[in-house]
Amino acid sequence: MKAKEMRDMLPEELAEQITTLRKDLFGKRFANATGELEDTAGVRRSRRELARALTVAHERSLAAERATELRTENQTS
């Protein structure tokens, strides 16, 4: 999934996606460690997709924090 698609998600959907990606990555790491995983590149793809989702979530939290700061500055001025 592309970052743009993740940015279009609702916050609840994004949180659910992050949870799913974490579980998927854990499963792939476990399968790789036990020798059951044939597509070892899948671990890398899963890790990158999780990082992409976490980045979008972090961008949103920073935007919300910045909006709060601006509101506070406007109220004190």
OpenMM code with the backbone's topology and positions (N, CA, C; nanometers):
from openmm import Vec3, app, unit

residues = "MET LYS ALA LYS GLU MET ARG ASP MET LEU PRO GLU GLU LEU ALA GLU GLN ILE THR THR LEU ARG LYS ASP LEU PHE GLY LYS ARG PHE ALA ASN ALA THR GLY GLU LEU GLU ASP THR ALA GLY VAL ARG ARG SER ARG ARG GLU LEU ALA ARG ALA LEU THR VAL ALA HIS GLU ARG SER LEU ALA ALA GLU ARG ALA THR GLU LEU ARG THR GLU ASN GLN THR SER".split()
positions = [
    Vec3(0.0847, -0.1169, 0.0000),
    Vec3(0.0000, 0.0000, 0.0000),
    Vec3(0.0898, 0.1239, 0.0000),
    Vec3(0.0508, 0.2201, -0.0792),
    Vec3(0.1300, 0.3420, -0.0905),
    Vec3(0.0976, 0.4381, 0.0230),
    Vec3(0.1899, 0.5290, 0.0490),
    Vec3(0.1729, 0.6256, 0.1572),
    Vec3(0.0507, 0.7139, 0.1324),
    Vec3(0.0246, 0.7480, 0.0079),
    Vec3(-0.0917, 0.8313, -0.0233),
    Vec3(-0.2207, 0.7602, 0.0177),
    Vec3(-0.2279, 0.6314, -0.0073),
    Vec3(-0.3457, 0.5543, 0.0320),
    Vec3(-0.3600, 0.5522, 0.1836),
    Vec3(-0.2480, 0.5444, 0.2536),
    Vec3(-0.2518, 0.5443, 0.3996),
    Vec3(-0.2942, 0.6806, 0.4534),
    Vec3(-0.2507, 0.7869, 0.3867),
    Vec3(-0.2883, 0.9218, 0.4305),
    Vec3(-0.4382, 0.9458, 0.4149),
    Vec3(-0.5004, 0.8762, 0.3200),
    Vec3(-0.6435, 0.8904, 0.2971),
    Vec3(-0.7279, 0.8105, 0.3966),
    Vec3(-0.6645, 0.7250, 0.4761),
    Vec3(-0.7374, 0.6425, 0.5734),
    Vec3(-0.7823, 0.7252, 0.6932),
    Vec3(-0.8878, 0.6788, 0.7562),
    Vec3(-0.9302, 0.7366, 0.8829),
    Vec3(-0.8304, 0.6949, 0.9910),
    Vec3(-0.8191, 0.7704, 1.0996),
    Vec3(-0.7231, 0.7348, 1.2051),
    Vec3(-0.7444, 0.5933, 1.2606),
    Vec3(-0.8702, 0.5525, 1.2746),
    Vec3(-0.8982, 0.4176, 1.3268),
    Vec3(-0.8518, 0.3110, 1.2281),
    Vec3(-0.8725, 0.3366, 1.0993),
    Vec3(-0.8284, 0.2419, 0.9967),
    Vec3(-0.6763, 0.2312, 0.9950),
    Vec3(-0.6092, 0.3446, 1.0104),
    Vec3(-0.4633, 0.3443, 1.0106),
    Vec3(-0.4097, 0.2679, 1.1310),
    Vec3(-0.4704, 0.2879, 1.2465),
    Vec3(-0.4276, 0.2153, 1.3664),
    Vec3(-0.4478, 0.0653, 1.3479),
    Vec3(-0.5589, 0.0277, 1.2867),
    Vec3(-0.5852, -0.1140, 1.2605),
    Vec3(-0.4836, -0.1697, 1.1609),
    Vec3(-0.4508, -0.0898, 1.0592),
    Vec3(-0.3518, -0.1311, 0.9596),
    Vec3(-0.2154, -0.1519, 1.0257),
    Vec3(-0.1772, -0.0637, 1.1162),
    Vec3(-0.0486, -0.0764, 1.1857),
    Vec3(-0.0462, -0.2056, 1.2675),
    Vec3(-0.1554, -0.2337, 1.3370),
    Vec3(-0.1634, -0.3571, 1.4161),
    Vec3(-0.1499, -0.4790, 1.3264),
    Vec3(-0.2193, -0.4780, 1.2143),
    Vec3(-0.2138, -0.5899, 1.1202),
    Vec3(-0.0735, -0.6071, 1.0641),
    Vec3(-0.0094, -0.4964, 1.0288),
    Vec3(0.1257, -0.5031, 0.9734),
    Vec3(0.2263, -0.5550, 1.0757),
    Vec3(0.2091, -0.5163, 1.2019),
    Vec3(0.2986, -0.5671, 1.3069),
    Vec3(0.2837, -0.7180, 1.3231),
    Vec3(0.1604, -0.7653, 1.3219),
    Vec3(0.1362, -0.9099, 1.3340),
    Vec3(0.1927, -0.9846, 1.2143),
    Vec3(0.1741, -0.9278, 1.0959),
    Vec3(0.2254, -0.9893, 0.9736),
    Vec3(0.3779, -0.9979, 0.9765),
    Vec3(0.4418, -0.8891, 1.0180),
    Vec3(0.5878, -0.8875, 1.0261),
    Vec3(0.6375, -0.9896, 1.1277),
    Vec3(0.5699, -0.9988, 1.2418),
    Vec3(0.6086, -1.0969, 1.3431),
    Vec3(0.5999, -1.2383, 1.2853),
    Vec3(0.4904, -1.2665, 1.2163),
    Vec3(0.4725, -1.3989, 1.1565),
    Vec3(0.5796, -1.4311, 1.0542),
    Vec3(0.6145, -1.3331, 0.9730),
    Vec3(0.7185, -1.3559, 0.8720),
    Vec3(0.8553, -1.3740, 0.9368),
    Vec3(0.8842, -1.2969, 1.0415),
    Vec3(1.0120, -1.3146, 1.1109),
    Vec3(1.0199, -1.4529, 1.1749),
    Vec3(0.9109, -1.4944, 1.2343),
    Vec3(0.9068, -1.6256, 1.2985),
    Vec3(0.9249, -1.7359, 1.1945),
    Vec3(0.8534, -1.7248, 1.0838),
    Vec3(0.8649, -1.8244, 0.9772),
    Vec3(1.0059, -1.8263, 0.9193),
    Vec3(1.0670, -1.7111, 0.9086),
    Vec3(1.2032, -1.7037, 0.8568),
    Vec3(1.3010, -1.7701, 0.9537),
    Vec3(1.2817, -1.7474, 1.0825),
    Vec3(1.3722, -1.8048, 1.1826),
    Vec3(1.3609, -1.9567, 1.1883),
    Vec3(1.2425, -2.0077, 1.1624),
    Vec3(1.2229, -2.1534, 1.1665),
    Vec3(1.2492, -2.2180, 1.0317),
    Vec3(1.2819, -2.1392, 0.9306),
    Vec3(1.3148, -2.1936, 0.7999),
    Vec3(1.1932, -2.2240, 0.7129),
    Vec3(1.0753, -2.1790, 0.7521),
    Vec3(0.9538, -2.2082, 0.6764),
    Vec3(0.9254, -2.1040, 0.5686),
    Vec3(0.9866, -1.9895, 0.5773),
    Vec3(0.9573, -1.8805, 0.4842),
    Vec3(1.0389, -1.8981, 0.3568),
    Vec3(0.9692, -1.9075, 0.2441),
    Vec3(1.0390, -1.9219, 0.1162),
    Vec3(1.0741, -1.7862, 0.0574),
    Vec3(0.9861, -1.6871, 0.0734),
    Vec3(1.0086, -1.5531, 0.0196),
    Vec3(1.0668, -1.4648, 0.1295),
    Vec3(1.1979, -1.4714, 0.1460),
    Vec3(1.2606, -1.3952, 0.2541),
    Vec3(1.2560, -1.2450, 0.2288),
    Vec3(1.2379, -1.2028, 0.1060),
    Vec3(1.2258, -1.0605, 0.0752),
    Vec3(1.0958, -1.0045, 0.1327),
    Vec3(1.0013, -1.0913, 0.1651),
    Vec3(0.8751, -1.0481, 0.2234),
    Vec3(0.8945, -0.9820, 0.3588),
    Vec3(0.9974, -1.0226, 0.4315),
    Vec3(1.0271, -0.9608, 0.5611),
    Vec3(1.0633, -0.8144, 0.5392),
    Vec3(1.1449, -0.7896, 0.4405),
    Vec3(1.1854, -0.6519, 0.4109),
    Vec3(1.0666, -0.5681, 0.3653),
    Vec3(0.9834, -0.6244, 0.2770),
    Vec3(0.8654, -0.5513, 0.2301),
    Vec3(0.7707, -0.5193, 0.3449),
    Vec3(0.7511, -0.6156, 0.4349),
    Vec3(0.6626, -0.5941, 0.5494),
    Vec3(0.7180, -0.4871, 0.6423),
    Vec3(0.8481, -0.4911, 0.6640),
    Vec3(0.9118, -0.3925, 0.7519),
    Vec3(0.8977, -0.2515, 0.6943),
    Vec3(0.9145, -0.2400, 0.5649),
    Vec3(0.9028, -0.1090, 0.5004),
    Vec3(0.7588, -0.0583, 0.5013),
    Vec3(0.6645, -0.1489, 0.4794),
    Vec3(0.5254, -0.1077, 0.4808),
    Vec3(0.4828, -0.0630, 0.6211),
    Vec3(0.5314, -0.1341, 0.7239),
    Vec3(0.5035, -0.0930, 0.8610),
    Vec3(0.5653, 0.0446, 0.8884),
    Vec3(0.6877, 0.0656, 0.8439),
    Vec3(0.7536, 0.1945, 0.8634),
    Vec3(0.6767, 0.3057, 0.7934),
    Vec3(0.6244, 0.2764, 0.6750),
    Vec3(0.5453, 0.3748, 0.6007),
    Vec3(0.4208, 0.4142, 0.6795),
    Vec3(0.3518, 0.3150, 0.7349),
    Vec3(0.2306, 0.3414, 0.8129),
    Vec3(0.2631, 0.4192, 0.9401),
    Vec3(0.3706, 0.3827, 1.0069),
    Vec3(0.4097, 0.4539, 1.1287),
    Vec3(0.4500, 0.5981, 1.0977),
    Vec3(0.5110, 0.6206, 0.9824),
    Vec3(0.5482, 0.7558, 0.9417),
    Vec3(0.4245, 0.8418, 0.9209),
    Vec3(0.3240, 0.7861, 0.8552),
    Vec3(0.1991, 0.8600, 0.8328),
    Vec3(0.1335, 0.8928, 0.9672),
    Vec3(0.1334, 0.7967, 1.0594),
    Vec3(0.0751, 0.8204, 1.1919),
    Vec3(0.1519, 0.9304, 1.2653),
    Vec3(0.2836, 0.9297, 1.2528),
    Vec3(0.3658, 1.0319, 1.3185),
    Vec3(0.3418, 1.1697, 1.2568),
    Vec3(0.3289, 1.1743, 1.1249),
    Vec3(0.2985, 1.3015, 1.0575),
    Vec3(0.1683, 1.3596, 1.1105),
    Vec3(0.0691, 1.2734, 1.1295),
    Vec3(-0.0602, 1.3196, 1.1801),
    Vec3(-0.0478, 1.3731, 1.3224),
    Vec3(0.0287, 1.3050, 1.4050),
    Vec3(0.0429, 1.3520, 1.5433),
    Vec3(0.1166, 1.4852, 1.5478),
    Vec3(0.2158, 1.5024, 1.4614),
    Vec3(0.2869, 1.6308, 1.4560),
    Vec3(0.1964, 1.7426, 1.4064),
    Vec3(0.1127, 1.7126, 1.3087),
    Vec3(0.0199, 1.8125, 1.2564),
    Vec3(-0.0806, 1.8536, 1.3638),
    Vec3(-0.1282, 1.7571, 1.4399),
    Vec3(-0.2232, 1.7875, 1.5473),
    Vec3(-0.1562, 1.8703, 1.6558),
    Vec3(-0.0323, 1.8364, 1.6874),
    Vec3(0.0424, 1.9112, 1.7887),
    Vec3(0.0664, 2.0550, 1.7428),
    Vec3(0.1006, 2.0703, 1.6176),
    Vec3(0.1255, 2.2039, 1.5621),
    Vec3(-0.0034, 2.2869, 1.5625),
    Vec3(-0.1154, 2.2246, 1.5294),
    Vec3(-0.2438, 2.2952, 1.5299),
    Vec3(-0.2786, 2.3414, 1.6712),
    Vec3(-0.2488, 2.2589, 1.7700),
    Vec3(-0.2746, 2.2948, 1.9089),
    Vec3(-0.1878, 2.4135, 1.9499),
    Vec3(-0.0620, 2.4122, 1.9095),
    Vec3(0.0284, 2.5226, 1.9410),
    Vec3(-0.0205, 2.6528, 1.8777),
    Vec3(-0.0655, 2.6454, 1.7545),
    Vec3(-0.1135, 2.7660, 1.6864),
    Vec3(-0.2372, 2.8214, 1.7542),
    Vec3(-0.3283, 2.7320, 1.7965),
    Vec3(-0.4476, 2.7770, 1.8668),
    Vec3(-0.4121, 2.8447, 1.9983),
    Vec3(-0.3153, 2.7890, 2.0684),
    Vec3(-0.2718, 2.8451, 2.1961),
    Vec3(-0.2080, 2.9823, 2.1742),
    Vec3(-0.1267, 2.9948, 2.0707),
    Vec3(-0.0636, 3.1234, 2.0416),
    Vec3(-0.1677, 3.2291, 2.0060),
    Vec3(-0.2672, 3.1924, 1.9307),
    Vec3(-0.3718, 3.2866, 1.8899),
    Vec3(-0.4559, 3.3314, 2.0079),
    Vec3(-0.4762, 3.2431, 2.1038),
    Vec3(-0.5577, 3.2777, 2.2198),
    Vec3(-0.4840, 3.3726, 2.3142),
    Vec3(-0.3529, 3.3599, 2.3228),
    Vec3(-0.2748, 3.4440, 2.4136),
    Vec3(-0.2431, 3.5789, 2.3522),
    Vec3(-0.2540, 3.5912, 2.2224),
    Vec3(-0.2216, 3.7186, 2.1555),
    Vec3(-0.3334, 3.8174, 2.1623),
] * unit.nanometer
topology = app.Topology()
chain = topology.addChain("A")
for resn in residues:
    res = topology.addResidue(resn, chain)
    for name in ("N", "CA", "C"):
        topology.addAtom(name, app.Element.getBySymbol(name[0]), res)
